[in-house]
Amino acid sequence: MKCGIVGLPNVGKSTLFNCLSSAKAQAANFPFCTIEPNMGVIQVPDERLEKLEELVKPEKVQAATVDIVDIAGLVRGASKGEGLGNQFLGNIRECNAIIHVLRCFENENITHVDGDIDPLRDKETIDIELQLKDLEAVEKKIDRMKKVAKSGDKEAIKAIGVLETFKSHLESGKSARTAPVEASQFDYVADLHLLTVKPVLYVCNVDEASVKTGNSWVAKIEEAAKDEDAQVMMLAVATESDIAELEDYEEKQMFLDDLELEEPGVSRLIRKAYDLLNLQTYFTAGVKEVRAWTIKKGMTAPQAAGVIHTDFEKGFIRAEVIKYEDFVSLGSEAACRDAGKLNIEGKEYIVQDGDIMHFRFNV
């Protein structure tokens, strides 16, 4: 599961990627600095993991991770192959969610590809290019389905109706994820891997003075994103870069205190990206290892067990489950067992975020 960082050239994508990842992408003041996508595996900050480490005192701790991809900057005409358009769109197609960075600050030393600052226009530039590419894919499928429908194929006729709805929605300048169709009808475009179906988080890259309260540009983006099933957050990417350079914990805390921030903004961003991908965490906790495991929301206990090893899913017998709050309150697995707070769950159990689990299996 991957999140792709996208945006116009020179909006702060690669600098943000560098803040998130130990990999150092080249960041410079000219378009198309990033050509090949850079990928980083990012640890998901989770205070619960720190608390479990404190209680269990394991030999090692392993956090959940999420893959972040820094994708080349897009320009107008990308849907027709302008700039690095085809490559850019192909890279987005391989991602499961989009982090769209928008420049919401003035700085005469950093050029803008369109000459002036207008994040709403920048947002629309990328939205339109993605919508045009999706429209092209939908139209091609409609043509294919019409040929099949000539034989009276009822499923093809039904598909055309749904595809026409997507077509008119895209033509009106709206993204496919907000099309007025039933959830099950998205199956008709699943094979197209539409770009605008993917969940989106708009990251408004602001200056340090605006990081707490925002500015007029941020307000415009929030208003524009209201009706399109997307999230918005603010981040001062240049400031985050300064924070990331500090290795001493106390220095970082002093920096954050000066900004009146409880934690680096990138920590919030990583958690939002994790949620954007529809992911959640369960834990295993033993003296050898305390570990956060990543699963999709809605997974059953056997499916969650399979994330550890396929044999766990194949031979699943039962899951022993302790709620995180109970574990922290009582202090240990043994205390939870004695207090009747350890539940035995079967194959139908839907794993909840924060569950502490132990699986019994037989292969």
Secondary structure by P-SEA (a helix, b strand, c coil): cbbbbbbcccccaaaaaaaaccccccccccccccccbbbbbcccccaaaaaaaaaccccbbbbbbbbbbbcccccccccccccaaaaaaaaaaaccccbbbbbcccccccccccccccaaaaaaaaaaaaaaaaaaaaaaaaaaaaaaaccccaaaaaaaaaaaaaaaaaaaccccccccccccccccccccccccccbbbbbbcccccccccccaaaaaaaaaaccccbbbbbbaaaaaaaaaacccaaaaaaaaaaacccccaaaaaaaaaaaaacccccccccccbbbbbbbcccccaaaaaaaacaaaaaaccccbbbbaaaaaaaccaaaaaaaccbbbbcccccccccccccccccc
